[in-house]
Amino acid sequence: MEEIKQNGVYTTQEARDFLKISNSTIKRFFKKGVLRANKVGGRYRILGHELLRLVSPRAEEKAVNLYQRLKKKTKKTVEKW
């Protein structure tokens, strides 16, 4: 199997093959916002970094923690004003 390229653009079929999920599951992911995609010419296109984010929850968790810390720091700074 090919490597997922961060800047690559993939079809739903390619994304399903990478993730090993069914058509109904990928539709559910789109609907619930688990996987973000753009509709181009009536077809969905998924960016590679979205697939990588989905298969690497630790990276997403680190990003969320960083965001939360930054948010708290900003809130404290704003309260001082």
DSSP file (Angstrom, degrees, kcal/mol; ACC not computed):
  #  RESIDUE AA STRUCTURE BP1 BP2  ACC     N-H-->O    O-->H-N    N-H-->O    O-->H-N    TCO  KAPPA ALPHA  PHI   PSI    X-CA   Y-CA   Z-CA
    1    1 A M              0   0    0      0, 0.0    17,-0.0     0, 0.0     0, 0.0   0.000 360.0 360.0 360.0 146.1    0.0    0.0    0.0
    2    2 A E        -     0   0    0      1,-0.1     2,-0.3     3,-0.0     0, 0.0  -0.214 360.0-105.6 -68.4 160.7    1.1    3.5   -0.7
    3    3 A E        -     0   0    0      1,-0.0     2,-0.5     0, 0.0    -1,-0.1  -0.687  34.5-113.0 -85.6 143.2    2.2    6.0    1.9
    4    4 A I        -     0   0    0     -2,-0.3     2,-0.5    14,-0.0     3,-0.0  -0.672  29.7-145.6 -78.3 123.0   -0.3    8.8    2.7
    5    5 A K    >   -     0   0    0     -2,-0.5     3,-1.6     1,-0.1    43,-0.2  -0.779   8.1-137.9 -93.2 131.7    1.2   12.1    1.6
    6    6 A Q  T 3  S+     0   0    0     -2,-0.5    43,-1.4     1,-0.3    44,-0.2   0.859 104.5  38.6 -57.0 -39.6    0.3   15.1    3.8
    7    7 A N  T 3  S+     0   0    0     41,-0.2    -1,-0.3    40,-0.1     2,-0.1   0.326  94.9 114.7 -95.4   7.8   -0.3   17.4    0.8
    8    8 A G    <   -     0   0    0     -3,-1.6    40,-2.9    39,-0.1     2,-0.5  -0.336  59.3-138.1 -75.8 159.6   -2.0   14.7   -1.3
    9    9 A V  E     -A   47   0A   0     38,-0.2     2,-0.3    39,-0.1    38,-0.2  -0.985  24.5-169.1-119.8 128.4   -5.6   14.8   -2.4
   10   10 A Y  E     -A   46   0A   0     36,-3.1    36,-3.1    -2,-0.5     2,-0.1  -0.874  18.2-127.3-124.0 149.5   -7.5   11.6   -2.3
   11   11 A T  E  >  -A   45   0A   0     -2,-0.3     4,-2.4    34,-0.2     5,-0.2  -0.352  37.2-104.2 -80.9 170.1  -10.9   10.3   -3.5
   12   12 A T  H  > S+     0   0    0     32,-0.5     4,-2.7     1,-0.2     5,-0.2   0.879 122.8  54.3 -64.3 -35.8  -13.3    8.6   -1.1
   13   13 A Q  H  > S+     0   0    0      2,-0.2     4,-2.1     1,-0.2    -1,-0.2   0.929 109.9  45.8 -63.3 -45.2  -12.4    5.3   -2.6
   14   14 A E  H  > S+     0   0    0      2,-0.2     4,-2.4     1,-0.2    -2,-0.2   0.909 113.5  49.7 -64.2 -41.8   -8.7    5.8   -1.9
   15   15 A A  H  X S+     0   0    0     -4,-2.4     4,-2.7     1,-0.2     5,-0.2   0.906 109.8  51.2 -64.0 -41.4   -9.5    7.1    1.6
   16   16 A R  H  X>S+     0   0    0     -4,-2.7     4,-1.7     1,-0.2     5,-1.4   0.899 110.2  49.8 -62.3 -39.8  -11.6    4.0    2.2
   17   17 A D  H  <5S+     0   0    0     -4,-2.1    -2,-0.2     2,-0.2    -1,-0.2   0.914 112.6  46.4 -65.1 -43.2   -8.8    1.8    1.1
   18   18 A F  H  <5S+     0   0    0     -4,-2.4    -2,-0.2     1,-0.2    -1,-0.2   0.929 121.7  36.4 -62.9 -45.6   -6.3    3.5    3.4
   19   19 A L  H  <5S-     0   0    0     -4,-2.7    -1,-0.2    -5,-0.2    -2,-0.2   0.614 101.0-133.3 -85.8 -13.3   -8.6    3.4    6.4
   20   20 A K  T  <5 +     0   0    0     -4,-1.7     2,-0.3    -5,-0.2    -3,-0.2   0.956  58.6 134.3  56.7  54.5  -10.1    0.0    5.6
   21   21 A I      < -     0   0    0     -5,-1.4    -1,-0.2    -6,-0.1    -2,-0.1  -0.864  54.8-104.3-128.6 163.5  -13.6    1.2    6.2
   22   22 A S     >  -     0   0    0     -2,-0.3     4,-2.0    -3,-0.1     5,-0.2  -0.287  32.5-106.0 -84.0 170.8  -16.9    0.8    4.3
   23   23 A N  H  > S+     0   0    0      1,-0.2     4,-1.9     2,-0.2     5,-0.2   0.899 120.8  51.4 -62.4 -42.9  -18.7    3.4    2.1
   24   24 A S  H  > S+     0   0    0      1,-0.2     4,-2.0     2,-0.2    -1,-0.2   0.857 108.3  52.7 -65.7 -33.9  -21.4    3.9    4.8
   25   25 A T  H  > S+     0   0    0      2,-0.2     4,-2.4     1,-0.2    -1,-0.2   0.913 108.4  48.6 -68.4 -42.3  -18.7    4.5    7.5
   26   26 A I  H  X S+     0   0    0     -4,-2.0     4,-2.0     2,-0.2    -1,-0.2   0.883 110.9  51.4 -67.0 -35.5  -16.9    7.1    5.5
   27   27 A K  H  X S+     0   0    0     -4,-1.9     4,-2.5     2,-0.2    -1,-0.2   0.904 109.7  50.2 -63.6 -41.0  -20.2    8.9    4.8
   28   28 A R  H  X S+     0   0    0     -4,-2.0     4,-2.5     1,-0.2     6,-0.3   0.895 107.8  53.5 -63.4 -40.7  -20.9    8.8    8.5
   29   29 A F  H  X>S+     0   0    0     -4,-2.4     5,-1.6     2,-0.2     6,-1.5   0.894 110.7  47.1 -60.0 -41.2  -17.4   10.3    9.2
   30   30 A F  H ><5S+     0   0    0     -4,-2.0     3,-0.6     3,-0.2    -2,-0.2   0.937 113.0  48.5 -64.6 -46.7  -18.2   13.2    6.8
   31   31 A K  H 3<5S+     0   0    0     -4,-2.5    -2,-0.2     1,-0.2    -1,-0.2   0.876 115.5  42.6 -63.5 -40.4  -21.6   13.8    8.4
   32   32 A K  H 3<5S-     0   0    0     -4,-2.5    -1,-0.2    -5,-0.2    -2,-0.2   0.533 112.0-116.6 -85.8  -6.6  -20.3   13.8   12.0
   33   33 A G  T <<5S+     0   0    0     -4,-0.8    -3,-0.2    -3,-0.6     3,-0.2   0.615  79.2 125.2  82.5  12.1  -17.3   15.9   11.1
   34   34 A V  S   <S+     0   0    0     -5,-1.6     2,-0.5    -6,-0.3    -4,-0.2   0.873  81.3  29.4 -68.8 -36.7  -14.8   13.2   12.0
   35   35 A L  S    S-     0   0    0     -6,-1.5     2,-0.3    -9,-0.1    -2,-0.3  -0.989  82.2-147.2-127.0 122.4  -13.3   13.5    8.6
   36   36 A R        +     0   0    0     -2,-0.5    11,-0.4    -3,-0.2     2,-0.3  -0.697  24.2 168.0 -92.7 141.9  -13.3   16.8    6.7
   37   37 A A        -     0   0    0     -2,-0.3     2,-0.4     9,-0.1     9,-0.2  -0.962  28.4-129.3-146.7 161.3  -13.6   16.8    2.9
   38   38 A N  E     -B   45   0A   0      7,-2.6     7,-2.9    -2,-0.3     2,-0.6  -0.916  21.0-130.6-113.5 141.8  -14.2   19.2    0.1
   39   39 A K  E     +B   44   0A   0     -2,-0.4     2,-0.5     5,-0.2     5,-0.3  -0.831  28.4 178.4 -95.0 121.2  -16.8   18.6   -2.6
   40   40 A V  E >  S-B   43   0A   0      3,-3.7     3,-1.6    -2,-0.6    -2,-0.0  -0.978  70.3 -16.0-125.8 118.0  -15.3   19.2   -6.0
   41   41 A G  T 3  S-     0   0    0     -2,-0.5    -1,-0.1     1,-0.3     3,-0.1   0.839 128.7 -52.5  59.5  34.0  -17.5   18.6   -9.1
   42   42 A G  T 3  S+     0   0    0      1,-0.2     2,-0.4     0, 0.0    -1,-0.3   0.471 122.3  99.1  82.9   1.1  -20.0   16.6   -7.1
   43   43 A R  E <  S- B   0  40A   0     -3,-1.6    -3,-3.7   -32,-0.0     2,-0.3  -0.925  74.0-116.4-121.8 146.0  -17.3   14.3   -5.6
   44   44 A Y  E     - B   0  39A   0     -2,-0.4   -32,-0.5    -5,-0.3     2,-0.4  -0.585  24.3-166.3 -80.9 141.8  -15.6   14.4   -2.3
   45   45 A R  E     -AB  11  38A   0     -7,-2.9    -7,-2.6    -2,-0.3     2,-0.5  -0.999   5.2-156.9-127.0 132.6  -11.9   15.0   -2.1
   46   46 A I  E     -A   10   0A   0    -36,-3.1   -36,-3.1    -2,-0.4     2,-0.2  -0.920  14.9-129.5-113.5 130.9  -10.0   14.4    1.2
   47   47 A L  E >>  -A    9   0A   0     -2,-0.5     4,-1.3   -11,-0.4     3,-1.0  -0.506  20.4-122.2 -77.0 147.7   -6.7   16.1    2.0
   48   48 A G  H 3> S+     0   0    0    -40,-2.9     4,-2.4     1,-0.3   -41,-0.2   0.848 110.0  59.3 -58.5 -38.0   -3.8   13.8    3.1
   49   49 A H  H 3> S+     0   0    0    -43,-1.4     4,-2.1   -41,-0.3    -1,-0.3   0.799 101.4  56.3 -66.2 -25.5   -3.4   15.7    6.4
   50   50 A E  H <> S+     0   0    0     -3,-1.0     4,-1.9     2,-0.2    -1,-0.2   0.903 108.4  46.5 -68.4 -41.5   -7.0   14.8    7.3
   51   51 A L  H  X S+     0   0    0     -4,-1.3     4,-2.0     2,-0.2    -2,-0.2   0.915 113.1  49.3 -65.3 -42.3   -6.3   11.1    6.8
   52   52 A L  H  X S+     0   0    0     -4,-2.4     4,-1.1     1,-0.2    -2,-0.2   0.884 109.3  52.5 -64.8 -38.1   -3.1   11.4    8.8
   53   53 A R  H  < S+     0   0    0     -4,-2.1     7,-0.3     1,-0.2     3,-0.2   0.893 109.7  49.9 -62.7 -39.6   -4.9   13.3   11.6
   54   54 A L  H  < S+     0   0    0     -4,-1.9    -2,-0.2     1,-0.2    -1,-0.2   0.881 114.5  42.0 -69.0 -38.4   -7.5   10.5   11.7
   55   55 A V  H  < S+     0   0    0     -4,-2.0    -1,-0.2     1,-0.2    -2,-0.2   0.561 114.0  55.3 -86.9  -7.0   -5.0    7.7   12.0
   56   56 A S    >X  +     0   0    0     -4,-1.1     4,-1.3    -3,-0.2     3,-0.6  -0.661  57.3 164.7-124.4  76.0   -2.8    9.5   14.4
   57   57 A P  H 3> S+     0   0    0      0, 0.0     4,-2.6     0, 0.0     5,-0.2   0.772  73.2  64.7 -65.7 -24.2   -4.9   10.5   17.4
   58   58 A R  H 3> S+     0   0    0      2,-0.2     4,-2.4     1,-0.2     5,-0.2   0.905 100.9  50.4 -64.5 -39.9   -1.9   11.3   19.5
   59   59 A A  H <> S+     0   0    0     -3,-0.6     4,-1.9     1,-0.2    -1,-0.2   0.911 112.1  47.4 -63.8 -41.5   -0.9   14.1   17.2
   60   60 A E  H  X S+     0   0    0     -4,-1.3     4,-2.4    -7,-0.3    -2,-0.2   0.900 110.2  52.8 -65.7 -40.9   -4.4   15.5   17.5
   61   61 A E  H  X S+     0   0    0     -4,-2.6     4,-2.5     1,-0.2    -2,-0.2   0.904 108.7  49.9 -62.2 -42.1   -4.4   15.2   21.3
   62   62 A K  H  X S+     0   0    0     -4,-2.4     4,-2.4     1,-0.2    -1,-0.2   0.908 110.6  50.1 -62.6 -41.9   -1.1   17.1   21.5
   63   63 A A  H  X S+     0   0    0     -4,-1.9     4,-2.3     2,-0.2    -2,-0.2   0.898 110.8  49.0 -64.8 -40.6   -2.5   19.9   19.3
   64   64 A V  H  X S+     0   0    0     -4,-2.4     4,-2.6     2,-0.2    -2,-0.2   0.918 111.4  49.5 -65.4 -43.7   -5.7   20.1   21.5
   65   65 A N  H  X S+     0   0    0     -4,-2.5     4,-2.3     2,-0.2    -2,-0.2   0.916 111.3  49.2 -62.2 -42.9   -3.6   20.3   24.7
   66   66 A L  H  X S+     0   0    0     -4,-2.4     4,-2.3     1,-0.2    -1,-0.2   0.921 111.7  49.2 -61.4 -44.3   -1.4   23.0   23.2
   67   67 A Y  H  X S+     0   0    0     -4,-2.3     4,-2.5     1,-0.2    -2,-0.2   0.912 110.0  51.1 -61.4 -43.9   -4.5   24.9   22.1
   68   68 A Q  H  X S+     0   0    0     -4,-2.6     4,-2.3     2,-0.2    -1,-0.2   0.902 110.8  48.3 -62.8 -42.0   -6.0   24.6   25.6
   69   69 A R  H  X S+     0   0    0     -4,-2.3     4,-2.4     2,-0.2    -1,-0.2   0.922 112.9  48.1 -63.4 -44.0   -2.9   25.9   27.3
   70   70 A L  H  X S+     0   0    0     -4,-2.3     4,-2.5     1,-0.2    -2,-0.2   0.885 110.3  52.5 -63.1 -39.6   -2.7   28.8   24.9
   71   71 A K  H  X S+     0   0    0     -4,-2.5     4,-2.4     2,-0.2    -1,-0.2   0.918 110.3  47.3 -62.9 -45.0   -6.3   29.6   25.5
   72   72 A K  H  X S+     0   0    0     -4,-2.3     4,-2.4     2,-0.2    -2,-0.2   0.916 112.7  49.4 -63.4 -43.3   -5.9   29.6   29.3
   73   73 A K  H  X S+     0   0    0     -4,-2.4     4,-2.1     1,-0.2    -2,-0.2   0.912 112.6  47.4 -63.0 -43.1   -2.8   31.9   29.0
   74   74 A T  H  X S+     0   0    0     -4,-2.5     4,-2.5     2,-0.2    -1,-0.2   0.898 110.3  52.6 -64.7 -41.3   -4.6   34.3   26.7
   75   75 A K  H  X S+     0   0    0     -4,-2.4     4,-2.2     1,-0.2    -2,-0.2   0.910 109.6  48.5 -62.7 -43.2   -7.6   34.4   29.0
   76   76 A K  H  X S+     0   0    0     -4,-2.4     4,-1.2     2,-0.2    -1,-0.2   0.902 111.9  49.9 -63.4 -40.8   -5.4   35.2   32.0
   77   77 A T  H  X S+     0   0    0     -4,-2.1     4,-0.7     1,-0.2     3,-0.3   0.911 111.5  47.8 -63.7 -42.7   -3.7   38.0   30.0
   78   78 A V  H >< S+     0   0    0     -4,-2.5     3,-0.8     1,-0.2    -1,-0.2   0.865 105.9  58.1 -68.2 -36.4   -7.0   39.5   28.9
   79   79 A E  H 3< S+     0   0    0     -4,-2.2    -1,-0.2     1,-0.2    -2,-0.2   0.828 100.3  58.8 -63.5 -30.5   -8.4   39.4   32.4
   80   80 A K  H 3<        0   0    0     -4,-1.2    -1,-0.2    -3,-0.3    -2,-0.2   0.765 360.0 360.0 -69.7 -25.0   -5.5   41.6   33.6
   81   81 A W    <<        0   0    0     -3,-0.8    -1,-0.3    -4,-0.7    -2,-0.2   0.506 360.0 360.0 -68.8 360.0   -6.5   44.3   31.1
